Amino acid sequence: MLPYAHSDAIVVSPMDMNGERFVSSNMNYIQVPPAQSAQIGNLVDLIVSKSNLENSIMVIYEKNGADTALVKSVLEQLDAKGALYNKFSYGILEGREVLDNIMYALEPGLDNLVLVPSNSEAFVNDVVRNLNLISYQKYNVVLYAPAKVRNFETIDVDNIHSTNMHASLAYFINYDDARVKNFLM
């Protein structure tokens, strides 16, 4: 398919989940669904576009977790965009003092944009639970997380809503579109 993509034809490929390596060298090659790195890049772009003097960015990640490459990628992208951010890492077994430490690192009265680059259901669940508790202490929290989080079964949906979670998804449904409304009806 690659020679075909070098012509004027457009190739949309759901075939190779590792096809991301072809995207940069073939402008007519489109990877569907987008690779996680593209989705994380989208989240970083979104969080940077929302950052200003009225909010702060915090990256929370698992200390010695399995997602070190993902965390490194996020931090490099934030640095490349010149974003100002704070980092906070902890281990899932560190206990209750984590809540106070996270709260101390956030800014009361500002929108706290929190990016959690993790695919660990247990860790993300703990972060979301902590951020939910913090949101009731008059802290404005907006959570940014990988799309995989929406499939985690142990996270309380109310906690996701109270943390204003944003995720980069591989699709978009425009519920204002008449065709979508007709389909749903």
Phi, psi and omega in degrees: 000336183298317176301325178294322180290337178283343176280197180278000181281154176253131179249122175253117187243115169262008190282314190247108180295345176259017183290355181303328182295340180272341187295316185291331182261358180225099186294343180261008180259123181241124180269125179230127353288159180297150179295159180301324180297324177292321179293319178294320175302321177297316178297318179297316178300318181294313183293324178292322179293334180272347184280140176197196182287349182267005179207173179225152179254134174228135175253119178249126181220163184278126178295127181057031180278174182282348185261034183298324179293321178294316178298315179300317179298316180298313181296320178297319180293320177297317178297318181297331180269000179071024181285143174267129183206162174248149177249145175215126178231148176204161176268147185300337183264011184285347171090200191285338182293345179298319181304312179296322180294320177295313181300320179297327182279344180272165182253113177293141179087345177253164171281120179264108180272112187246120178255127180242094180276082182210145174251009180274115182299318181296316181292312181299320178301317179295317179297313181298319178298314179297316180295324176299314178298321180293324182297336177277356178261026178071028173256133175272118183240133172234115185266137175238129185211159177299155182302331182302335183300325183294345179263357179291130185273341186269352181276129178291125183300324178299324178293322178298317180291319182290339177265006177052048187297137173242137176224146177272114182255162181277001182214165177220130177248119180268098183288353175272346180290130182301324180294322177294317178300316179297318179298316181294325179289000000 
